[in-house]
């Protein structure tokens, strides 16, 4: 089951984060989100001490739109090399 999460300050406030996957060290994450128009997307973030713990987008994947959550997750898995290990683990 997927539960809505608090939306990162780096994503549009009208989008709803459906899942957030972090590396074990909590220095990278990928958010999967839905938009009010019914499309889905994802974004990869990094968090480093010099950023004072703020999540910073890595590649701006959020501009891409997908018709289904499954398509967004598949694209995230293909685009973010560490994500497959988290999703499969």
C-alpha positions in Angstrom: 0.0 0.0 0.0 1.2 3.5 -0.8 0.6 6.3 1.7 0.8 10.0 0.9 3.8 11.7 2.5 4.7 15.3 3.2 5.8 17.0 0.0 9.4 18.2 -0.2 9.9 21.9 -0.3 11.6 21.4 -3.7 8.5 20.0 -5.4 5.3 21.8 -6.5 3.0 22.1 -3.5 0.1 20.8 -5.5 1.8 17.4 -6.1 1.3 14.6 -3.6 4.3 12.4 -2.7 3.1 8.8 -2.8 6.4 7.1 -1.9 9.8 8.1 -0.8 12.8 5.7 -1.0 16.1 6.5 0.7 19.5 5.1 0.7 20.6 3.4 3.9 22.8 6.4 4.7 19.8 8.8 4.2 21.9 10.9 1.8 19.8 10.2 -1.3 16.1 9.7 -1.9 13.7 9.4 -4.7 10.1 10.7 -4.4 7.3 9.3 -6.5 4.5 11.8 -6.8 1.1 12.4 -8.4 0.0 15.7 -9.9 -3.6 17.2 -9.9 -3.9 16.5 -13.6 -3.6 12.7 -13.0 0.0 12.3 -14.2 2.8 10.9 -12.1 6.5 11.7 -11.8 9.6 11.3 -9.7 12.6 13.2 -8.5 15.9 12.3 -7.0 17.4 14.3 -4.1 20.6 14.5 -2.2 21.3 15.7 1.3 24.7 16.8 2.4 26.1 18.5 5.5 27.0 21.7 3.6 23.4 22.0 2.5 22.4 22.1 6.2 20.4 18.9 5.7 18.1 20.3 3.0 17.1 17.9 0.2 18.4 19.2 -3.1 17.2 17.9 -6.5 19.9 16.0 -8.4 18.8 15.8 -12.0 15.4 17.5 -12.3 13.5 14.4 -13.4 10.3 16.0 -12.1 9.6 17.7 -15.5 8.8 14.3 -17.0 5.2 13.1 -17.0 4.0 9.5 -16.8 0.4 8.2 -17.2 0.7 5.6 -14.4 2.5 5.3 -11.1 4.0 2.0 -12.5 5.5 3.9 -15.4 7.0 6.5 -13.1 8.5 3.9 -10.9 9.9 2.0 -13.9 11.4 5.2 -15.2 12.9 6.1 -11.8 14.4 2.6 -11.6 16.0 3.1 -15.0 17.2 6.6 -14.3 18.5 6.3 -10.7 21.1 3.6 -10.5 20.9 2.9 -6.8 17.1 2.7 -6.6 16.7 -0.9 -8.0 18.7 -2.2 -5.0 16.4 -0.4 -2.6 13.2 -1.5 -4.3 14.3 -5.1 -4.6 15.7 -5.3 -1.1 
